Amino acid sequence: MTTLALSQLDGREATLLVKRLIGNAGLSREAVNEIVERSDGVPLFVEELAKAVLESVDRDNPVAAVRAASPDGYLPIPATLHASLIARLDRLGPTAKEVAQIGALLGREFGHELIEAMAQRPAVELSAGLDRLAEAGLLFCRGVAPRSSYLFKHALVQDVAYGTLLRSRRQELHARVATVLDRYFADLVDRQPELLAHHLTAGGDLERAVAQWLRAGQYAAARLAHVEAIRHFERGIATLAALPASPARDEWEIELQLARGLSLFTVKGFEASEAAQAYARAGELAQQQRDADQLFIAVYGLWQANIGSGTLGGAHILSDRLLHLTVGTADEGLRLQAHHTAWTTCLFAGEPLAARDHCEAGRRLYDPERHLIHHQLYGGHDPGICAGYMSAQVHWLLGYPDKALAIGNEALTLAKQVAHPLSLEFVLMFNAMLYLDRGEPELALQRLEMAEMLVAEQRLGLVMEPRFLRGAALNAEGRFKEAVACLRDAFAGGLGARTFRPYGFTRLAEALTSEGQHSAAIAAVRDGMEAQEETQALRWSAELYRLQGIALIGLNRLEEGEIALEEALRVARQQQAKAYELRAATNLARLWGERAARRAAARDLLTPIYGWFTDGFDTRDLTEAKALLDDLSV
């Protein structure tokens, strides 16, 4: 489909349109001008006013025809489009008007069989009414009755016809539609559950309406139409407000809020505050209801919201609570999801060994068939796929670049088999991050572009700001100025979970040092450390110190730079993050190696850490370390 933006018609264009519509009707120039002036250049209004005027002229009355053609003849031109449409409906007669009202109640488009069941009129009268509406251009007919369908020419036509119904009559008709749909159109209700929900709500059957809105939202979410699902869940919650307080009412709200929270995560990302509010409300009600399963899902949702908002302290507390709740339980699904919260929290918090243990536990518990619907309950993504791409991150950090790549590729294969869009987006984004850490920007960009295309096609939220990855790739390709601009734009955009902000600042500091902007790089490091303190996302702490050291050395503040590199080395060793330890040791050994008296110390620093590695020798960090060692050995 192509969207074409149209501006208002100018006077010449509107006049031409009116003249083509009236044909040989012989309206005066003054009448034409008045139509043009009142329509304000809106094509629909031009057309409707012209038709309203034509229909008001009695073709069998010579006097009326003469007045229409005379310069000073009066014609009742409606002042508004609304008035024009009402006048046209009234002139079509009571049968056609009632048919239009019932059709408007059914929707912008409706089928012959449904309006036939609703109209309660003889078939001849119904057909005559539909024909009059079609002849007047208010309704379009497709097909031949009884297999025909009808479409109002414009939503405004439907609105006007609907608005002419009295409130009591409107409610009565909606209730009748709900009964007819339930009794005779089960297939239609199965395909469009929101249709029945709408008529139950408007018909005053609120308890059934709430249940139907929940069903409609679940139906949409299962088909990945989460934007529509959110609307259905919110209609259900709004309908609940008219019901008296009761345990049953609270049970409906819990289900609606949990489902709404999940769809909000999918569409708006884990940082969506509305999702956090939905889970908080569901958790409060589930606690009152003493419903352990729903309380677990609500706490999981709150944990996910804490990850998205960059509150690792709160995420740790909630993750520990879920782990405690599952101690001794035989429910493997609950244990899997408790480990799910822990591996994510521990990785971001700079605890890769603990994260690895939880990933391995999750991968052992996960079964693609038994846990197939978990993405519809917890965080909107598949736990087995998540265990894979997060395990890949952990293994790279712990010093196994090739094993990390193999696990990441397994996760991608699983994601393609499961065919769940949000899970596929996540694995593509995290694998792009992995390729960047391995020093393979071309592959990173390929994965990133696939993820961005998926996000646009499926209307998904972003797990992280994609320009963090794109900027890092540009920097790795030597396009330093573009990289800096891209990364600065990323912070202005504010997309993705706040937990990744420290990562973004490491990439910005890296690009700035590459471009030689060392003072700006130190400022970026400082911002990264502040973001790290706010979020408690300590995973990139060693990198921030390392990049600070490189920038200080670039400013010839060698002693301060050395201290920063030593701190990077200390943090990396404390976290047992071998990948960051290698980087910090390489930079420190390069600094020491520039002084003859410290070349031996440089070699002694770098040799054991390089010798520890067992794979990934063709990756960027290890090849740089090997080249430096060879130079130090001369």
N, C-alpha and C positions, 0 to 999 in steps of 0.2 A: 504494500500500500504506500502511496505517496501523499504526504500532507502538503496542500497548497494553501498558502495564506492569501486571502483576498481582502483588498481594501474596499472601502465603501464606493459605491458607484457615484460618479460625478453627475451633474445635471443632464448633460448630453446623453450619457449612457442610460440613465434612469428614464429619460423621455423616450428613447428608442425602445426600451423594454416595454414600457406602457403601450406604445403604439403597436408593437407586434402582438401584444396580448389582446388589445381591443379590436384589432382587425378592422372590419368595416362598420363597427358599431356607431361611429360618428360622434364620439364625445367631443365637446368643445375644447379649444386650446386651453381655456381657463381651468376646466375640469382636469385636464391632463397635468397642467402645471401644479394644481393643488395636490394631486396625488404624489407628484414628484417631491414637492416641498414637505409633505407630511411624512413620507416614507424615509426621509433622511438618508437615502442612499443604500438602505438595507434591502437586498434583492427579494427576500421573502416578503417583507412588508410591501414592497412595490407590487409584487404579484397579487398578494391578498387584497390590498386596497383596490386594485384595478378590477379584480373579480367581484369584490363586494359592490362596487359601483355598477358594473355590468348587470349583476343579478338584481339590482334594485330598479333597473329600467324595465318597464313593462313593454315588451316588444310588440304586443297587440294594441298598445295605446298610442295612437299617433301624436297625441299631445305630449306625452312623456318623452317620446323620441325627439320631438322638436325641441323641447326644453333641454334635453341632454346635449343637443348640438348647438344650442344658442349660447352666445358669449356670457349672458347674464343669468342663464338658467341655474336654478338651485338643485344640487344633488346632495343627498345625505352621505357624505364621505365620513366614515368613522374616524374618531380622533386618535385611536390607538389600534395596534394590531390585535390586542385582546378583544376590544369591542368589535372589530371587523370579523373576527372568527366566530364570536357569539352570534352576531347578526346572521352570518352565513348558515350556522347550524340551525337557528330558529327558522330561517326561510325554507330549509329542507323538509320541514314537517316533523310532527311528534315521533313517528316511527323511526325515521332515520336518526333523529337526535338521540332517542333512547338507545338505539343500537350503537351509536358513537360513544355514549356514556358507558355502556357495558364494555365495549371494546377498550376504551381508555382505562377502565378498571383492570382489565386483563393484562395490559401492557402496551408498549409501543408496537409490538407485533403479536398477533394471536392467530390461532387456527380456527377453521370453520367449525370443526366438531365441538370445540370448547365453547364458542359463543352460541352455538346451537343449543347446547345443554343448558346454558345460562339464560338465554333470552326468554324462554318460555312463551314463544310466539309461534304461530303457524309458519311452516317453512317458506311459504310464498311471501309472507310479510317480511320475514327476516331477509330473504334474498332481495326484496325490493328496497329495503332500507340500506343494505350493503351496496347495492347497485347505485343508489342515489349519492351515497358518500363517495363512491369511486368516480361517478360522472362529474361530481363537483370538484374532483381533484384533491379531496381531503384524505382519501384512503387509496392505497395501491393494492390491487389484487394479484396474487400469484397462483397459478394453477386453476383447476376446475373443482367446484364443490362436489362432494364433501371433503376432498383432499386439498382444498385451497387454503391459503393463509393470507392475512391482511396486514398491511403496514401503514401506520399513520405517516402522512407526508413529512411531518416535522414534529419534534417533541412538543413544540408549543401547541400544536393542534390537539395532541393528546391531553396536555395539561388543561387547556380550556374546556374540553369536553368533560374531563374529570371534575373540574372545578364547578360545573353547573349542577352537580349532584348535591342534595341536602345531606348533612352529616349523618342523620339517622338512616337514610336510604343507602348511603355509601357503606356504612357498617353492615347493614343487612345484606347488601350485595357481596361484600367481601366474605362474609360468613358463608354465603351460598356457594361462592367460588371454591372456598376451602372444602366444603362438603362434596362438591362435584369432582374436584381434583382427587380427593381421597377415594371416592367411590368408583370413578370411571377412568381415571388417568394415572394409574399407578406407575406406568413406565415414564411418563413425563415428570412425575414427582421424583422418581429415582434419579433422573438425569438433571433435574433442576430443583433440588430440595428447597432452595431459597424462595422459590415461587410460592410454595405452600406456606412457608414461614411468614412471608409478607402478608398473605391474605388472612392467616390466623391472627396476626398482630392487628391488622386493620379491622378485623372482624370481632376483636375483643376476647378471643380465646387465648389468653396470655400464657397459661401454663404449657399448653401444647405448642404455642409459638416459641417459647424459650427452648424447648427440646428440639424443635425443628431448626432454629437458628444454629444451635450447636451442631446438629447433623449437617447442615449446609456448610458450615465452616470446616468441619472435618472432611467433608467430601471435596471441597476446594483445595484444602491443604494437602490431601492425599494425591491430588493431581498437580501439585506444585504451584497452584494459583494462590499464593499466600497473600497477595494484596487484597484479593477478593475475600479470602478467608478472614482476614482481620476485620473487614467491614461486617461480615456475618456475625462474628463473635461479639463485636461491639454492639450490634443491633440486639443480640440476645441479652447482653448485660444491661442495656438501656431498658429493655422490656421487663427485666427482673425488678426494676425500681418500682413498678406499679403493683408488685405482688407483696402480700404481707410477710413479715419475717417468719421463718419456719426452718427446721432442719433440711427439708427437701429443697427449699429455695437456696440455702447455703451450699448444698451439694451441687446444684446446677451452677452456681457462681464459681465454685472451685474448678469445675471442669472447663467452664468458659474462660476463666482467667489463665489457667495453665495452657490451654490451647492457644489463646491469644498471645501469651508471652512467647511461646515457641515460634509462632509465625512472625512476630515482631523481630525476634532475633534473626530470622532468616532474611527478612526484607531490609531491616535497618542496621543489622550488625549487633554484636554483643554489647556495644556501648549504649544501646537504646534505653533511655531512662524509663520509657513507658513499659518496657518489658520487665524491668526491675520492680516497678510498682505493681504490675500484674502478679508476679510471683510472690511478692510480699503479702498482697491481699489473699492470695490462694493459701499461702502458708499459715496466715493468721486464722483463716476459717478451718483449714485442715486440722490445726492444733485444737480448735474448739470441738471439732467433730471426732477427734481421736482417730483419724484415718491415717495410718502409718504409711501406706503406699503413696497417697497423694502428698503427704508431708515430705516424703523423700524427694519426690519430683519437684516440689516447690523449693526445697532447700537447694537442690541441684541447680535450679534456675537462678536462685539468688547467688550461688557460687559463680555461675557463668556471667552474671551481671557484674560481679566484683572483678572478674578477670577482664571484662570489656571496659570497665570504667577505670582500670588501673589501680585497684585497691587490693594488692597482694596479701596484705595483712588480714583483711576480712576474708579473702578467698582461702587462706590457710586455715582459719578457724572453721569455716563451713566445710572444707574438705575433710578436716579431722573429725568433724561431727558426723559426716556421712560414713567415714571409715569405721567410726565407733558404732554407728547404727547397724552396720553389716557384720560385726564380729559374731561369729557363730551361726550366722544365717545360712540356710541351705539354698537360698535364692542366688544362683550364679549371676543373674542379670543385675541385681542390686550390687553385688560385690564388684562386678565389672565396672559399673558406673562410678562406684566409690573410688576405685583405682584410677578411673578416667580423670576424675577431678585432681587426684594426687599427682599423676605424672605431669599434667600441665602446670600445676602450681609449683611443683618442685623444680621443673626446668626453668621457668621464668624467675624463680627465686634464687637461681644459681646453685642448685643442689642436684647436679646431673646423675650422681650415683643412685640417689633415692629415686629420681625420675626413671632411671633405667629399670630398677627393680619393679616399679609399678607398671611400666610399659610391658615388661615381660610377663608379669602376672595377668595383665589385661589380655595380652595376646594368647596366653594359655586358656583363659576363660572364654574368649570370644568364639562364637559359632555363627557363621553367616546366615544360617537359616533360622536358628532359635532367636537371634538378636536382630533379625531383619527390620523389625518395626521400631527399634530403639531410637532411630533418628526422628520418629514422630513423637517421642516422649522427652528425650534428653538432649538439649542443646542444638537440635536441628541437624545433627550430623552423625555419621556412623562411627561407633566407638572402635571397631576393629581397624578401620582406615586411619582414624586418629592415632591409635596406638602405633601404627606403622610409620606415619610421617613424623610423629614426635620421637619415636625411637630412633629414626634416622638422624634427627637433630641431636639427640643425646649421644649417639655413637660418634658423630663427627666431633662433638665437643670433647668427648673422652679420648679421642685420638685414633679413631678407626675410620678414615675417610672412605675407603672402598666398601667396607661393610655397611657404612651409612648409606652409600649410594645404592647398594643392592636392596637394602630394606626400604628405602624411599621408592625405588622402582616397583617393588612388590606391592607397596601401598597404592601406587598409581594403577597397577593392574587390577587390584581388588576394587578400587573406586570405579573403574570402567565396567567391571562386572556387576557391581551393585547398581550403577547408573543412577546415583543420587546427586543432583547438581551441586548442592552446597558442600557435600563431602568432597566432590571432585574439585571444586574451587579451592578448598583448603589444602588438599594434597598438592595441587599445582603451585600454589603460592609458597608453601613451605619447601617444596622441592626446588623452587627458584632460589630461595634463600640458601639452600644447601649447595646448589651449583655456584653461587657467588662465593661462598666460603671455600669451595674447592678451586676457585680461580677460573671458572668456565662461564664467562658472561654471556656468550652467544646462546648457550643452552638455557641459562637463566631467563633471558629475554623471550625465548620460545615459550617456556612454561608460563611466564607472566602474561604474554599476549593471549595465550589460550584461556587463562583464567579471566582476563578482562572481557574477552568476547563472551564467555559463559555468563559472567555477571550481568552484562548488558542484555543478553538474550533471555535469561531466566529471572531478571529483576531481583537480584540477590544483594544482600549486604556484603561489605568487604571485611574480611577477617583482619587485614592490615592495610595501611596506606600503600598502594602499589607504587607510588613514586619513590618510596624508600628503596625499593628493589630496582626500579628503573635508574634512579640516580646512581646507585652503587654499580650497576652494570655499565653505565656511561663512563664512570670514573675508571673502571677496570679496562675499558677500551681506550683510555687515554684522552677522552673528551671531557676534560676537567671543567671547563667553563659551563658547558651544558649540564654537567652533573650537579654542580653547585646550584645553578638556577632551578633545576628540577627538584632538588632536595629542599630548597627554601620554599618553593611552591607547595611542597608536600605538607609542611607545617602550617602554611596558611589555609590549606584545604581541610585539615583536621579529620580525615577519614580513618576508619579502622579503629581497633581497640587502642586505648591509651597505653596499655601495657607495652606497646611497641615503640613508644616515644624515645626511650633511652637508646634503642637500636637505631632509630632514625638519626639521632644526634651523633652516634658513632660513625654512621655513614657520611654525615655532613662534615664532621671533623676530618675524616679520611680524605674526602674530596678537596677540602680547603688546604690541607697540607700538601696534597698532590699539586695544587695550583700555586703553592708558595705563599698562601695567605695564612701565615702561622699565627698571628695575633687573633684573627677571626676563628681559627681552628681551636685555640685555647678557650675562646668565648663559647664555642659550640660544645666543647667538653664540659665547661662549667654548667651550661644549660642541661646537658645530658645527666650530670651528677645530681642536679636539682630534680630532674624528672625521675631519676632513679630513687632518690630519697622519698619523693611523693608516692611513687608506685610500689616501692620495695622490689622492683624487677631488677635483681642484681646479676642477672646472667651476663650482662655486657660490662660489668664493672672493671674487669681486667683490661678490656679493650679501651675503655675510656682513659684509664691511667696510661696505657701504652701510647695512645695517640696524643695525649698531653705531653708525654716525654718527647715524642718525635717533633712536635711543634716547638717545644722549648729549645731543643737542639737546633732547630731551624733558625731560631732567633739568637743562636750562639750563647744561650744560657745553659751551658753544658752540665754544670753541677746539678741544677734543678731538674734538667732532663733526665739525668742518670737516676736521681732519686725517684722520679715518676716511673721510670722503666722498672726499677727494682720493686716498687710497690705493685706494678702490674704483674710481675713475676710472682710476688708473694701471694696476691689474690688468686691467681691462676692455680698455684700449687695448693692453696687452701681449698679451693673448689674441686681440685683434681681434674681441672679442665686442661688436658694435655695440648689441645689445639692452641689455646691461648698462651699456654706456657711456652710452646715452641715459638710463637710469634714474638713474645716479650724477650725470650732468650736470644733470638736472632737479632733483634734491634739492639739489645744491650751488648751482645758480642761484637756487633758492627762498630758500636761506639768505642768499646775497649780496644778493638783491633786497630783503630787509627793511631793508637799510641804503642810504640814498639815495646815498651815495658809491660804492657798488659795484653799482648797478643796471646801469650800462653794461657792467661786466665780466661780470655775470650774463648779460646779453643776448649779449655776444660769445662767451661760453662755450657757450651752448645753441644759438645760431643755426646754426653750421656742422654740428653733429651732427644736428640736426633736418633741415637741408637736404640731408644725405647720403641720407636715405631716399627710396626710389622707390615703395614700396607699403605697405599696412597703415595708412593714415592714419585709419581708423576704429577702430583698436585702442586699448585703454586708455592705454598708455604714450605713444603719439603724440598722442592728443587732449589728455592732460594737459600734455605739453610745449608743444603749440600754444597752449593756454589761458594757460600761464605766459608764453610769448613775447609774446602779445597784451597781457598785463598789464604786462610790462616795457617794452613799446613806448609806453605811455601817458605 
